[in-house]
Amino acid sequence: MPYQKFEEYNIKVTDDVKQRYEQIIKDLGEDTTRDGLLKTPERASKAMQFLTQGYNQDAAEILKSAMFKESYNEMVIVKDIELYSLCEHHILPFFGKAHIAYIPNGHIVGLSKIPRIVDVFSRRLQVQERLTEQILDCINDTLKPEGVAVVIEASHMCMMMRGVQKQNSTTTTSGFRGAFEKMETRTEFLKLISEKLS
């Protein structure tokens, strides 16, 4: 049997949001009965539910599901984690990369869980500053490491497509806890995420 992908959506939410999208499209002057737009309100409703699925997920529980006792106590870095989110001011996308490090304090976490918590917090209406803090605090509070560092670099469509229309601008945010508040450790982290390892 060929591979099939199934997506589940809340029927009531899908119908409610679909009706609102249909009205918005009409208010903008389009004909919702033409072929190209017949299914657009439903597609948009499902897309918005997908892009905000982080509201229904618990990042701390995801981390707890793959914590292991381990004596390793040097820096662990997961860099270039792709992220896609929606700016809460204009509901336009922003996208980029997150670089995350922690220094274990008796426990490590399965590496795939770090990108997953990035997804949990980015799949919400967001601002980049809060997104950085939420990822940082979740790892710090759940894993209780010696230190945590998060750097996010992103491009914002609300700046690129409208407003100032600056297509080449990027925004960088960062946060540090524990050992990463020391300049030496922070510098090592920033150096490692900026290098290309071969």
N, CA, C and O of each residue as an XYZ file, in Angstrom:
792
protein
N       0.853     -1.197      0.000
C       0.000      0.000      0.000
C       0.890      1.250      0.000
O       1.831      1.330      0.790
N       0.611      2.212     -0.862
C       1.438      3.414     -0.914
C       1.313      4.231      0.367
O       0.309      4.164      1.076
N       2.369      5.009      0.644
C       2.382      5.874      1.831
C       1.244      6.884      1.764
O       1.000      7.492      0.723
N       0.553      7.054      2.885
C      -0.503      8.050      2.963
C      -0.285      8.896      4.209
O       0.040      8.374      5.276
N      -0.464     10.194      4.069
C      -0.307     11.099      5.193
C      -1.686     11.569      5.642
O      -2.508     11.991      4.828
N      -1.927     11.491      6.951
C      -3.218     11.913      7.485
C      -3.014     13.105      8.407
O      -2.126     13.095      9.260
N      -3.835     14.126      8.236
C      -3.810     15.280      9.120
C      -5.180     15.404      9.761
O      -6.203     15.267      9.091
N      -5.195     15.663     11.058
C      -6.459     15.798     11.772
C      -6.687     17.264     12.133
O      -5.776     17.952     12.592
N      -7.899     17.721     11.920
C      -8.265     19.089     12.240
C      -9.573     19.088     13.015
O     -10.437     18.239     12.796
N      -9.708     20.036     13.910
C     -10.944     20.229     14.642
C     -12.012     20.721     13.657
O     -11.874     21.793     13.068
N     -13.069     19.933     13.484
C     -14.086     20.248     12.463
C     -14.755     21.588     12.734
O     -14.945     22.386     11.816
N     -15.116     21.841     13.996
C     -15.794     23.099     14.325
C     -14.888     24.298     14.063
O     -15.318     25.284     13.465
N     -13.638     24.216     14.509
C     -12.694     25.318     14.282
C     -12.476     25.514     12.784
O     -12.451     26.643     12.294
N     -12.318     24.402     12.061
C     -12.102     24.488     10.608
C     -13.263     25.214      9.939
O     -13.048     26.103      9.114
N     -14.484     24.843     10.287
C     -15.663     25.474      9.676
C     -15.776     26.955     10.053
O     -16.066     27.796      9.203
N     -15.544     27.265     11.335
C     -15.653     28.662     11.784
C     -14.627     29.552     11.088
O     -14.964     30.623     10.584
N     -13.373     29.100     11.065
C     -12.312     29.908     10.451
C     -12.502     29.985      8.945
O     -12.237     31.020      8.334
N     -12.962     28.890      8.345
C     -13.248     28.862      6.905
C     -14.251     29.955      6.537
O     -14.049     30.682      5.565
N     -15.336     30.071      7.316
C     -16.349     31.087      7.039
C     -15.774     32.493      7.156
O     -16.113     33.381      6.372
N     -14.911     32.685      8.130
C     -14.301     34.006      8.299
C     -13.367     34.337      7.132
O     -13.359     35.467      6.644
N     -12.590     33.364      6.691
C     -11.718     33.594      5.541
C     -12.532     33.899      4.286
O     -12.159     34.762      3.492
N     -13.637     33.192      4.114
C     -14.486     33.441      2.949
C     -14.988     34.881      2.951
O     -15.021     35.535      1.908
N     -15.379     35.372      4.131
C     -15.864     36.746      4.228
C     -14.744     37.751      3.986
O     -14.951     38.773      3.332
N     -13.561     37.461      4.511
C     -12.418     38.358      4.291
C     -12.107     38.463      2.805
O     -11.878     39.557      2.289
N     -12.098     37.320      2.118
C     -11.788     37.314      0.681
C     -12.841     38.130     -0.083
O     -12.505     38.879     -1.000
N     -14.115     37.977      0.302
C     -15.183     38.767     -0.333
C     -14.982     40.257     -0.052
O     -15.115     41.086     -0.952
N     -14.659     40.596      1.206
C     -14.476     41.999      1.582
C     -13.321     42.647      0.824
O     -13.320     43.858      0.601
N     -12.335     41.835      0.429
C     -11.197     42.362     -0.321
C     -11.520     42.539     -1.805
O     -10.704     43.058     -2.566
N     -12.732     42.097     -2.215
C     -13.177     42.341     -3.589
C     -13.075     41.157     -4.516
O     -13.247     41.306     -5.726
N     -12.798     39.978     -3.979
C     -12.655     38.789     -4.823
C     -13.966     38.017     -4.904
O     -14.876     38.195     -4.094
N     -14.024     37.166     -5.900
C     -15.187     36.304     -6.132
C     -14.873     34.913     -5.581
O     -14.099     34.170     -6.183
N     -15.456     34.564     -4.461
C     -15.153     33.283     -3.814
C     -15.785     32.094     -4.538
O     -15.567     30.945     -4.154
N     -16.557     32.366     -5.570
C     -17.170     31.259     -6.307
C     -16.347     30.845     -7.531
O     -16.673     29.853     -8.183
N     -15.306     31.577     -7.843
C     -14.509     31.184     -9.011
C     -13.629     29.982     -8.658
O     -13.293     29.759     -7.495
N     -13.266     29.215     -9.688
C     -12.579     27.938     -9.503
C     -11.380     28.011     -8.560
O     -11.255     27.197     -7.646
N     -10.509     28.976     -8.780
C      -9.272     29.052     -8.005
C      -9.468     29.328     -6.534
O      -8.583     29.048     -5.725
N     -10.631     29.882     -6.170
C     -10.871     30.265     -4.777
C     -11.904     29.395     -4.065
O     -12.166     29.588     -2.877
N     -12.493     28.438     -4.786
C     -13.562     27.633     -4.187
C     -13.134     26.968     -2.881
O     -13.889     26.974     -1.908
N     -11.944     26.400     -2.851
C     -11.493     25.672     -1.663
C     -10.486     26.462     -0.825
O      -9.965     25.957      0.169
N     -10.218     27.697     -1.230
C      -9.213     28.495     -0.515
C      -9.578     28.754      0.946
O      -8.702     28.623      1.800
N     -10.813     29.111      1.282
C     -11.116     29.354      2.699
C     -10.851     28.126      3.582
O     -10.346     28.267      4.696
N     -11.186     26.937      3.098
C     -10.924     25.728      3.885
C      -9.424     25.459      3.994
O      -8.919     25.114      5.062
N      -8.721     25.621      2.871
C      -7.265     25.415      2.896
C      -6.600     26.397      3.864
O      -5.724     26.020      4.642
N      -7.027     27.657      3.802
C      -6.446     28.677      4.678
C      -6.739     28.369      6.146
O      -5.885     28.570      7.010
N      -7.935     27.888      6.419
C      -8.305     27.509      7.783
C      -7.406     26.397      8.307
O      -6.918     26.466      9.435
N      -7.191     25.380      7.492
C      -6.327     24.271      7.908
C      -4.878     24.715      8.028
O      -4.168     24.287      8.938
N      -4.433     25.577      7.109
C      -3.061     26.076      7.174
C      -2.837     26.853      8.470
O      -1.801     26.700      9.116
N      -3.806     27.685      8.847
C      -3.651     28.476     10.064
C      -3.632     27.584     11.308
O      -2.903     27.862     12.260
N      -4.425     26.521     11.300
C      -4.381     25.588     12.429
C      -3.024     24.892     12.506
O      -2.496     24.683     13.599
N      -2.462     24.534     11.361
C      -1.144     23.908     11.334
C      -0.080     24.873     11.850
O       0.783     24.495     12.642
N      -0.151     26.124     11.393
C       0.873     27.115     11.741
C       0.786     27.586     13.182
O       1.703     28.243     13.674
N      -0.309     27.260     13.867
C      -0.449     27.646     15.279
C      -0.641     26.428     16.187
O      -1.173     26.553     17.290
N      -0.210     25.260     15.727
C      -0.404     24.035     16.505
C       0.368     24.021     17.817
O       0.088     23.200     18.691
N       1.333     24.918     17.964
C       2.125     24.965     19.192
C       1.313     25.273     20.432
O       1.726     24.937     21.542
N       0.158     25.911     20.259
C      -0.700     26.194     21.421
C      -1.187     24.916     22.095
O      -1.499     24.924     23.285
N      -1.254     23.829     21.350
C      -1.772     22.565     21.886
C      -0.663     21.587     22.265
O      -0.928     20.405     22.489
N       0.576     22.072     22.340
C       1.703     21.189     22.656
C       2.441     21.700     23.888
O       2.477     22.902     24.147
N       3.023     20.781     24.639
C       3.728     21.106     25.882
C       5.220     20.845     25.680
O       5.658     19.695     25.654
N       5.989     21.914     25.539
C       7.421     21.783     25.260
C       8.162     21.101     26.401
O       9.060     20.295     26.161
N       7.797     21.414     27.635
C       8.477     20.800     28.784
C       8.278     19.289     28.793
O       9.209     18.541     29.091
N       7.070     18.839     28.468
C       6.803     17.398     28.432
C       7.594     16.714     27.322
O       8.028     15.572     27.473
N       7.777     17.410     26.221
C       8.582     16.854     25.126
C      10.014     16.639     25.593
O      10.605     15.594     25.318
N      10.577     17.617     26.295
C      11.937     17.461     26.821
C      12.008     16.334     27.851
O      12.929     15.518     27.823
N      11.037     16.293     28.754
C      11.041     15.276     29.817
C      10.946     13.864     29.252
O      11.412     12.911     29.877
N      10.344     13.727     28.074
C      10.157     12.395     27.490
C      11.459     11.770     27.004
O      11.500     10.579     26.695
N      12.529     12.573     26.934
C      13.795     12.028     26.420
C      14.988     12.569     27.222
O      16.020     12.920     26.649
N      14.838     12.631     28.540
C      15.950     13.029     29.406
C      16.651     11.783     29.921
O      16.006     10.822     30.341
N      17.990     11.809     29.885
C      18.776     10.653     30.300
C      19.880     11.084     31.251
O      20.510     12.122     31.053
N      20.111     10.290     32.276
C      21.227     10.563     33.184
C      22.528     10.325     32.438
O      22.711      9.296     31.788
N      23.421     11.287     32.543
C      24.701     11.171     31.841
C      25.702     12.101     32.510
O      25.343     13.198     32.938
N      26.956     11.669     32.601
C      27.975     12.461     33.293
C      28.610     13.528     32.400
O      29.365     14.365     32.894
N      28.324     13.515     31.108
C      28.905     14.488     30.182
C      28.575     15.903     30.657
O      27.418     16.217     30.937
N      29.611     16.761     30.747
C      29.371     18.110     31.268
C      30.038     19.208     30.447
O      30.406     20.257     30.975
N      30.189     18.950     29.136
C      30.708     19.975     28.236
C      29.556     20.516     27.380
O      28.440     19.999     27.419
N      29.845     21.543     26.624
C      28.813     22.211     25.837
C      28.222     21.305     24.758
O      28.948     20.622     24.036
N      26.909     21.311     24.663
C      26.184     20.613     23.597
C      25.502     21.689     22.757
O      24.742     22.505     23.279
N      25.775     21.684     21.460
C      25.207     22.709     20.567
C      24.413     22.047     19.453
O      24.877     21.103     18.814
N      23.212     22.555     19.231
C      22.438     22.199     18.041
C      22.226     23.512     17.298
O      21.533     24.408     17.781
N      22.832     23.614     16.116
C      22.752     24.899     15.410
C      22.036     24.758     14.072
O      21.798     23.655     13.580
N      21.706     25.901     13.508
C      21.024     25.965     12.208
C      19.684     25.238     12.216
O      19.343     24.553     11.252
N      18.926     25.381     13.298
C      17.593     24.780     13.389
C      16.616     25.698     12.646
O      16.402     26.840     13.055
N      16.035     25.206     11.572
C      15.090     26.020     10.804
C      13.861     26.331     11.646
O      13.358     25.471     12.369
N      13.388     27.556     11.548
C      12.139     27.894     12.245
C      11.269     28.769     11.354
O      11.756     29.579     10.565
N       9.969     28.575     11.508
C       8.964     29.337     10.778
C       7.898     29.745     11.776
O       7.378     28.910     12.516
N       7.573     31.034     11.798
C       6.580     31.508     12.747
C       5.735     32.592     12.098
O       5.950     32.956     10.942
N       4.771     33.103     12.857
C       3.897     34.179     12.386
C       4.021     35.364     13.333
O       3.814     35.236     14.539
N       4.360     36.513     12.772
C       4.421     37.746     13.554
C       3.019     38.077     14.069
O       2.060     38.122     13.299
N       2.912     38.307     15.372
C       1.584     38.549     15.939
C       1.028     39.926     15.591
O      -0.158     40.179     15.803
N       1.857     40.814     15.065
C       1.376     42.159     14.752
C       0.663     42.241     13.411
O      -0.280     43.017     13.255
N       1.112     41.440     12.432
C       0.502     41.495     11.099
C       0.080     40.117     10.578
O      -0.466     40.005      9.481
N       0.337     39.072     11.372
C       0.091     37.686     10.966
C       0.763     37.404      9.616
O       0.174     36.808      8.714
N       2.004     37.850      9.516
C       2.844     37.541      8.370
C       4.007     36.686      8.860
O       4.401     36.790     10.022
N       4.563     35.842      7.989
C       5.613     34.931      8.439
C       6.916     35.635      8.798
O       7.261     36.670      8.227
N       7.631     35.049      9.757
C       9.059     35.307      9.889
C       9.741     33.954      9.992
O       9.172     32.990     10.505
N      10.971     33.899      9.495
C      11.634     32.599      9.367
C      13.136     32.783      9.490
O      13.672     33.853      9.203
N      13.798     31.735      9.916
C      15.248     31.823     10.056
C      15.811     30.590     10.722
O      15.361     29.470     10.480
N      16.819     30.816     11.579
C      17.506     29.707     12.225
C      17.705     30.002     13.706
O      17.920     31.142     14.117
N      17.624     28.932     14.489
C      17.939     29.020     15.916
C      19.207     28.222     16.181
O      19.427     27.167     15.587
N      20.031     28.736     17.074
C      21.233     28.051     17.529
C      21.110     27.918     19.044
O      20.949     28.914     19.749
N      21.184     26.692     19.539
C      20.921     26.430     20.958
C      22.054     25.604     21.548
O      22.536     24.652     20.934
N      22.467     25.983     22.745
C      23.484     25.213     23.461
C      23.078     25.071     24.915
O      22.392     25.926     25.474
N      23.513     23.975     25.515
C      23.363     23.823     26.960
C      24.558     23.046     27.493
O      25.214     22.309     26.757
N      24.830     23.217     28.775
C      25.887     22.473     29.456
C      25.193     21.568     30.467
O      24.628     22.061     31.444
N      25.225     20.246     30.251
C      24.484     19.321     31.110
C      24.921     19.381     32.571
O      26.068     19.694     32.892
N      23.974     19.072     33.433
C      24.220     19.013     34.877
C      23.617     17.705     35.398
O      22.737     17.709     36.259
N      24.116     16.580     34.850
C      23.616     15.273     35.270
C      22.637     14.642     34.315
O      22.396     13.436     34.378
N      22.058     15.446     33.417
C      21.117     14.923     32.434
C      21.389     15.522     31.060
O      21.727     16.699     30.934
N      21.236     14.695     30.041
C      21.227     15.178     28.667
C      19.818     14.934     28.115
O      18.995     14.275     28.750
N      19.559     15.476     26.927
C      18.250     15.282     26.304
C      18.464     14.785     24.877
O      19.432     15.168     24.220
N      17.562     13.934     24.402
C      17.642     13.471     23.017
C      17.726     14.662     22.072
O      16.932     15.596     22.183
N      18.671     14.639     21.152
C      18.956     15.811     20.323
C      17.758     16.276     19.493
O      17.607     17.471     19.238
N      16.908     15.338     19.071
C      15.762     15.730     18.233
C      14.738     16.551     19.010
O      13.905     17.231     18.411
N      14.795     16.490     20.345
C      13.807     17.222     21.150
C      14.058     18.721     21.133
O      13.129     19.507     21.318
N      15.302     19.124     20.913
C      15.597     20.559     20.903
C      14.935     21.247     19.703
O      14.275     22.269     19.890
N      15.086     20.723     18.471
C      14.320     21.321     17.369
C      12.803     21.236     17.585
O      12.063     22.121     17.155
N      12.350     20.181     18.247
C      10.906     20.062     18.478
C      10.378     21.165     19.382
O       9.273     21.662     19.168
N      11.159     21.560     20.400
C      10.642     22.638     21.249
C      10.713     23.987     20.528
O       9.919     24.886     20.805
N      11.669     24.121     19.600
C      11.676     25.324     18.754
C      10.361     25.388     17.975
O       9.746     26.451     17.879
N       9.930     24.251     17.418
C       8.671     24.205     16.674
C       7.469     24.521     17.561
O       6.563     25.242     17.144
N       7.459     23.988     18.774
C       6.320     24.228     19.678
C       6.111     25.725     19.889
O       4.987     26.217     19.797
N       7.184     26.440     20.170
C       7.034     27.871     20.457
C       6.927     28.728     19.201
O       6.321     29.798     19.238
N       7.506     28.275     18.087
C       7.409     29.082     16.865
C       6.068     28.901     16.164
O       5.646     29.775     15.406
N       5.392     27.775     16.408
C       4.082     27.544     15.787
C       2.979     28.203     16.619
O       2.015     27.560     17.034
N       3.152     29.487     16.843
C       2.192     30.326     17.562
C       2.304     31.732     16.980
O       3.229     32.018     16.220
N       1.381     32.595     17.327
C       1.561     34.010     16.983
C       2.654     34.527     17.902
O       2.551     34.395     19.122
N       3.700     35.116     17.332
C       4.905     35.373     18.106
C       5.534     36.724     17.807
O       5.208     37.391     16.825
N       6.446     37.098     18.692
C       7.479     38.082     18.396
C       8.798     37.359     18.654
O       8.871     36.486     19.519
N       9.820     37.716     17.918
C      11.083     36.981     18.004
C      11.703     37.057     19.394
O      12.331     36.104     19.857
N      11.522     38.194     20.054
C      12.100     38.365     21.382
C      11.498     37.369     22.376
O      12.220     36.740     23.149
N      10.173     37.234     22.349
C       9.503     36.296     23.255
C       9.850     34.859     22.909
O      10.070     34.037     23.798
N       9.899     34.556     21.612
C      10.255     33.211     21.169
C      11.615     32.801     21.741
O      11.782     31.681     22.224
N      12.566     33.704     21.682
C      13.912     33.435     22.223
C      13.826     33.111     23.718
O      14.415     32.135     24.182
N      13.093     33.932     24.458
C      12.965     33.743     25.907
C      12.238     32.451     26.259
O      12.625     31.761     27.203
N      11.191     32.116     25.512
C      10.420     30.905     25.821
C      11.268     29.645     25.636
O      11.218     28.734     26.463
N      12.043     29.593     24.555
C      12.918     28.443     24.323
C      13.956     28.355     25.432
O      14.190     27.286     25.994
N      14.566     29.475     25.736
C      15.603     29.551     26.771
C      15.063     29.089     28.124
O      15.670     28.248     28.787
N      13.925     29.642     28.525
C      13.357     29.318     29.843
C      12.911     27.865     29.933
O      13.064     27.229     30.976
N      12.358     27.335     28.839
C      11.894     25.948     28.846
C      13.059     24.987     29.079
O      12.964     24.080     29.906
N      14.147     25.186     28.355
C      15.313     24.307     28.530
C      15.899     24.484     29.920
O      16.239     23.505     30.583
N      16.018     25.733     30.365
C      16.610     26.016     31.670
C      15.778     25.433     32.809
O      16.328     24.828     33.730
N      14.469     25.607     32.754
C      13.592     25.155     33.848
C      13.388     23.645     33.849
O      13.216     23.047     34.911
N      13.404     23.025     32.677
C      13.113     21.591     32.577
C      14.362     20.744     32.752
O      14.364     19.783     33.521
N      15.410     21.095     32.048
C      16.636     20.292     32.071
C      17.544     20.650     33.252
O      18.362     19.841     33.688
N      17.385     21.873     33.759
C      18.213     22.389     34.864
C      19.711     22.193     34.598
O      20.419     21.608     35.418
N      20.182     22.681     33.459
C      21.594     22.517     33.101
C      22.464     23.548     33.823
O      21.969     24.404     34.557
N      23.771     23.442     33.593
C      24.698     24.452     34.128
C      24.494     25.795     33.425
O      24.750     26.853     34.000
N      24.034     25.739     32.187
C      23.780     26.961     31.439
C      23.078     26.673     30.130
O      23.122     25.551     29.627
N      22.429     27.688     29.579
C      21.717     27.585     28.302
C      21.985     28.852     27.497
O      22.079     29.948     28.051
N      22.104     28.686     26.189
C      22.258     29.828     25.280
C      21.351     29.624     24.068
O      21.239     28.520     23.536
N      20.712     30.708     23.645
C      19.856     30.670     22.456
C      20.135     31.913     21.619
O      20.125     33.033     22.131
N      20.382     31.705     20.333
C      20.497     32.812     19.375
C      19.553     32.502     18.219
O      19.553     31.395     17.681
N      18.749     33.493     17.845
C      17.841     33.342     16.702
C      18.135     34.445     15.696
O      18.233     35.620     16.050
N      18.273     34.044     14.433
C      18.443     34.976     13.314
C      17.234     34.781     12.398
O      16.967     33.662     11.960
N      16.504     35.855     12.105
C      15.292     35.684     11.305
C      15.035     36.874     10.388
O      15.456     38.000     10.652
N      14.327     36.580      9.303
C      13.838     37.603      8.372
C      12.329     37.709      8.548
O      11.640     36.697      8.677
N      11.826     38.925      8.552
C      10.415     39.178      8.852
C       9.699     39.736      7.628
O      10.056     40.794      7.108
N       8.682     39.004      7.178
C       7.944     39.441      5.993
C       7.206     40.752      6.232
O       6.922     41.479      5.280
N       6.891     41.065      7.483
C       6.211     42.335      7.763
C       7.133     43.523      7.489
O       6.658     44.639      7.281
N       8.453     43.288      7.488
C       9.413     44.328      7.112
C       9.785     44.238      5.638
O      10.180     45.235      5.033
N       9.662     43.054      5.063
C      10.127     42.835      3.688
C       9.048     43.138      2.648
O       9.346     43.691      1.590
N       7.797     42.780      2.945
C       6.709     42.906      1.969
C       5.902     44.185      2.126
O       5.254     44.630      1.179
N       5.935     44.780      3.314
C       5.120     45.964      3.590
C       5.961     46.919      4.431
O       7.137     46.655      4.684
N       5.377     48.004      4.855
C       6.095     48.933      5.729
C       7.372     49.446      5.087
O       7.332     50.038      4.008
N       8.506     49.223      5.744
C       9.778     49.759      5.229
C      10.290     49.007      4.017
O      11.149     49.521      3.301
N       9.789     47.803      3.762
C      10.141     46.999      2.577
C      11.660     46.852      2.409
O      12.218     47.186      1.364
N      12.302     46.355      3.443
C      13.743     46.111      3.419
C      13.983     44.612      3.296
O      13.935     43.887      4.290
N      14.243     44.146      2.072
C      14.312     42.719      1.793
C      15.548     42.026      2.360
O      15.530     40.808      2.542
N      16.601     42.755      2.638
C      17.838     42.123      3.075
C      18.109     42.252      4.573
O      19.188     41.892      5.043
N      17.150     42.757      5.309
C      17.370     42.939      6.747
C      17.085     41.640      7.504
O      16.179     40.887      7.148
N      17.862     41.396      8.539
C      17.615     40.266      9.436
C      17.649     40.782     10.872
O      18.246     41.818     11.165
N      16.999     40.042     11.748
C      16.963     40.396     13.163
C      17.601     39.274     13.959
O      17.293     38.101     13.747
N      18.489     39.631     14.873
C      19.137     38.645     15.731
C      18.759     38.920     17.176
O      18.862     40.051     17.651
N      18.319     37.877     17.871
C      18.034     37.973     19.300
C      18.830     36.888     20.010
O      19.166     35.861     19.421
N      19.126     37.128     21.280
C      19.903     36.144     22.030
C      19.485     36.149     23.489
O      18.932     37.124     23.999
N      19.766     35.032     24.146
C      19.510     34.920     25.576
C      20.490     33.941     26.191
O      20.870     32.953     25.564
N      20.895     34.215     27.415
C      21.895     33.385     28.085
C      21.512     33.191     29.549
O      21.026     34.112     30.206
N      21.738     31.982     30.044
C      21.482     31.669     31.450
C      22.684     30.911     32.011
O      23.404     30.230     31.280
N      22.882     31.040     33.302
C      23.891     30.256     34.003
C      25.292     30.491     33.479
O      25.739     31.633     33.373
N      25.992     29.403     33.149
C      27.395     29.472     32.728
C      27.601     30.357     31.506
O      28.689     30.900     31.315
N      26.575     30.511     30.679
C      26.720     31.320     29.470
C      26.681     32.818     29.764
O      26.919     33.631     28.871
N      26.385     33.183     30.999
C      26.469     34.591     31.373
C      27.921     35.020     31.565
O      28.216     36.214     31.619
N      28.831     34.042     31.667
C      30.263     34.346     31.734
C      30.765     34.593     30.319
O      30.466     33.827     29.403
N      31.515     35.645     30.151
C      31.943     36.062     28.815
C      32.735     34.984     28.093
O      32.573     34.813     26.885
N      33.593     34.248     28.806
C      34.425     33.226     28.169
C      33.568     32.128     27.531
O      33.815     31.725     26.394
N      32.564     31.648     28.265
C      31.687     30.583     27.760
C      30.822     31.095     26.615
O      30.631     30.416     25.606
N      30.310     32.294     26.793
C      29.472     32.896     25.749
C      30.263     33.073     24.457
O      29.756     32.788     23.372
N      31.494     33.540     24.572
C      32.352     33.756     23.399
C      32.626     32.442     22.682
O      32.611     32.392     21.452
N      32.876     31.373     23.441
C      33.108     30.062     22.828
C      31.880     29.619     22.033
O      32.008     29.145     20.904
N      30.707     29.770     22.614
C      29.455     29.408     21.936
C      29.278     30.209     20.649
O      28.999     29.636     19.596
N      29.438     31.530     20.726
C      29.238     32.379     19.557
C      30.252     32.057     18.460
O      29.928     32.121     17.275
N      31.468     31.715     18.853
C      32.488     31.334     17.885
C      32.101     30.026     17.192
O      32.235     29.898     15.975
N      31.625     29.066     17.968
C      31.274     27.751     17.405
C      30.071     27.835     16.465
O      30.043     27.138     15.451
N      29.095     28.654     16.770
C      27.928     28.707     15.877
C      28.224     29.497     14.604
O      27.503     29.376     13.614
N      29.279     30.302     14.630
C      29.602     31.084     13.434
C      30.557     30.344     12.506
O      30.747     30.749     11.360
N      31.168     29.246     13.003
C      32.110     28.487     12.199
C      31.395     27.404     11.403
O      30.373     26.868     11.832
N      31.946     27.094     10.244
C      31.471     25.967      9.456
C      32.439     24.809      9.683
O      33.611     24.892      9.317
N      31.944     23.729     10.288
C      32.794     22.588     10.562
C      32.800     21.662      9.350
O      31.743     21.393      8.779
N      33.969     21.172      8.950
C      34.032     20.293      7.776
C      34.320     18.863      8.194
O      34.410     17.977      7.344
